[in-house]
């Protein structure tokens, strides 16, 4: 049974990585990225809740009168 020649595998793998790197660099360079993103001011509407208008007090069990 003949021996498998692996002497060129390193060259093939390195050239494949180089080719993939170049292809991805070319693909990424064609994208348009925003340099300065503009901030959008979003105003949330104020919702009136019933407990905001009322005066509330939390009673602790030890602060109750005897």
HULIN-V199207 format. One line per field, one symbol per residue. phi: phi as a letter, one per 20 degrees, with the letter a starting at -180 (. if undefined). psi: psi as a letter, one per 30 degrees, with the letter a starting at -180 (. if undefined). burial: I if it has 24 or more other C-alpha atoms within 12 Angstrom, else O. A space follows every 10 residues. Layout:
phi: ???
psi: ???
burial: ???
//
This chain:
phi: .fffedfeff ffffffffff fffffffffe eedffcfeed eddeffdedf efeeecceee feeffe
psi: klkkjgffee eeeeeeeeee eeeeeeeeff kjkkejkkkk jkkkkkkklf feflkkkkkk effkk.
burial: OOOOOOOOOO OOOOOOOOOO OOOOOOOOOO OOOOOOOOOO OOOOOOOOOO OOOOOOOOOO OOOOOO
//
